[in-house]
Amino acid sequence: MKLRLAAPEYVIDIDPLAKELGYVREHDHEVRIGAMTRHNALLESELLAARLPIFTDAERVIADPVVRNRGTIGGALCQADPSEDLSAVCAAVDARMVIRGTDSERVVDMREFHRGAYETAVGDGEMVTEIRVPLHADAGSAYEKVERRVGDWAVAAAGAAVRLEGGAIAQAGIALAAVGSDVTSPEAEQALVGNVPSEELFDEAARLAAEAADPVTDQRGSAEYKRHVAGELTRRALRRATARALREES
């Protein structure tokens, strides 16, 4: 509404649902996050810090205390701003969105949920109620962001998640923010799978992620600069995610 992209006839206050939909808990090998969970609760969650530190990384660089105390993960994801951090976070860790309507419920992954700038799979008469993130052994995740000042929208940002098996990367997730409407980088992910982590491997994934980026020149920098930053941040996020999977970094 603020951006003049929507002009609804009615506005419904869903804040009373925060008691029911505000939680972070582990259940059935997943972390489940209620859509009304506020940014500050995500930042302070010991469960996320221990099992999915990419959320903690991102929340440390999102907005300011006023926004963190009011804004929710569901609101951030449903806005689907290309510069929004949690969409990239959820895409990197293969999160699934629970969408509930008046008489049905469905679960979609981030690739189906995110349909471009300010567009999601949520239809009329529906709302996101929960975010579900699978948990794996020998896994790590991380988020890196460059911003002009604290709390600002990103110049570029990158999230990465890896799962190791037998010393090699068995599963990988990479997602970018602020460098185009498509947050995922399948080519970079595929380049990682089946290979032993190394600087050379991370360089190649970073190159592919940067090539997939489609930034625009604006007051935060040129498209060329943003693409370069996206590649460098992908490299850094992969290093930290792998170190966390190996328990070399908290």
N, C-alpha and C positions, 0 to 999 in steps of 0.2 A: 504493500500500500504506500509506503514512504517513497518507493521508487516509481510510483505511478504505473506499476505493472499489473495491479489488480484494483478493482473498485467494487467490492462486494456490497450487496444491498443490506446484509445483516452481518454483524460481527459478534461472535459468541465467546464469552470469557471462559476458558478452560482451566484457569488457575486452580479452582477447587479440586481438580483431578490430580494435583501434585502429590497429595497424600497417597493415592492409589498407584500412581505411575512414576513415583520418584524413588528409585532404588538401584543399587548395584549389588548383584549377588551371583554366586556360582551355583549352577544347577546342570546336572546331566552333561558334564564335560564341556560346558559353555559358561561364559560370563554373560549374564542377562542384565540389560540396562533399561530401566523404564524411560519412556520418551520424555517425561517431565522432569527427569533428573537434571539439576542445574549444573552449570559449569564448575562452580566451586565444589560441589559434592564429588564430581569426577576428579578434580585436582587433589582432593583430600582422601580419595579412596585408597586404602592400603591394598585391597585386592587388585585394583588396576595397576598400581605401582609395582606389585610383585609379579603379576602374570601378564599384563599388557601395558608395559611402560610407555608405549607410543602415545597412549591417551594422556598420561602425566606430562610427557614432553610437550605435547600440543597445548594442553590447558595452561601451561606456564607462560605461553606467549599469545594467548587469546585475550584481546581487549583489555579491560581494566576491572577492578573489583566491583564496580557498580553493575557492569554487564554480566560478570561472572555470577553474581548473586541473584540475577533475574533471568538471564538467558538459559535455555534448555537445549539438550542435545537434539531432541526431536524438532524443535524450532529451527535449529541450525541446519539440520539435514534437509528439512522440507523447504527451506528457502533456496537451497541448491545454488548459492552464489559460487561462481567459479573460483573466487578467492577464499572461500570458507575452508577452515582447517579440518573440521571433523569429517567432512565428506571424503577427503583424501585419507584420513586415518582409517575410517571404516572400510574403504576400498582396499587399502593395503592389507588389512587383517581378515579379509574375506567375510565381513559382517553380513548378516541378513536382517532385513527389516520386517517386522510384523505389522501388517496393515489390516485394520479392522473396520468393517462397515456395519450397517444396522443389523444385518442378518448373516454375515459371513466373515471369515478371517483368512488371510493368505500371507505367505512368507516369500519374500523375494530377495535375491542377493543385490549387492550394490550396483552391479553392472546392468541389472534390469531396473533397479530403482532410480538411478540417476540417468536422466534422458536428455541432458544438455543444460545450458545455462537457465536457471530458474524453472526447470521442468523436472518433475518426478513422476513415478508410477501411481501416486496417490490420486484417486479419482473423487468425483463428487460424492459427498456423504461418507467419506472415509477419513481415517486419521492413523498416523503411525502410533503404535502403543508400546513397542519394545524393540530393542536392538539386541541381537544375539551374535556373539563372537565365539567361534570354536577355540578350544584350548588344546595345545599339543605339548608333548614333552620335547625337550631339546629345541625349543623355539625362542626367538627373540624378535624384538621390534623397536623401532626408533623413528623420531620425527625431527626434521631439521627445517629451519625457517630463517629467511633474511627479511627484515622489515626496516623501514626508514627510522621509526621510533617505536618505543615500547607500546604494545597494544594496537599497532597499526595493522591494516591489511598487509599481506605478504607482498614483497617484490616477487618472490618465488618461494615455494616450499615443497618438501618431498618426504613421503613416509615410506618405510620399508619394513617388511616382515619376512623372516626366513625360518624354515624348519630343517634341521640337520638329521641325517641318517647315514650311519657308516662313514662319517667324515665328509660327506658331500651334501649339497643343498637338495633336499627332496621336494621342497615347496617354497615358492617365493611370491611375495606381493610387493608391487611398487605403485605408488600413486602420487600425483603432483597436484599442487594448488597454485592458482594465480597465473597459470601459463596456458590457458585454453579451457574450453568447456568440457573436454574429455579428460577425466582425472586419472584414468588407468594407462598402463604401459605394458601390454601383453608381450611385445617383442623383447623388452628388457627382462621381463620375468622368465620367459622361455630360455633366454640365453644363460640364465643362472642355474636352472634345474639340471641335476645330474652331474654338476661340476663341483670340484673342491674349492672352497672360498680362497680367493687370492686377490691381490691388488689389481692384477691384470684382468681378472674376471669382473671385478667391480668397475674398472675403467670402461670395459665394453658395455656393461649394463647401463652405466651413466651416459655413455655416448648414445645408445639407443633411446634412452628416456628423453634426452635433450632433443634428439631428432624428432621424436613424437610430439614434443611440445609445440604449441601454436600461440605464442604470446603476441601481444600488441604493444606498440610503443605508446607510452603515456608518461605522466609526471613521475612515475616510479622507475622509469628507465626505458631503454630501447629494447626492441624485441630481441636483438642479438645478445644484449647483456643478460636479459632474463633467461634466455635459452642456456647460456653459459652457466648461470647461477643454478638453474634447475639440474644440470648435469653434475655440478660439484656437490650440491646438496644430496642428490641421489647416492653419490659415492660415499659421502659421510654417513648417511643414514644406514647404508648397507654395512659399513664397517661396525657401527655401534650395534646394529641388530644382531650381527654375527657374533660380536664379542659377548653380548648378553646371552645368546643361545649357548655359547661355550662357557658361560658363567665367569667370564673374565671382566665383566663390567656390570654394575647394578643399574 
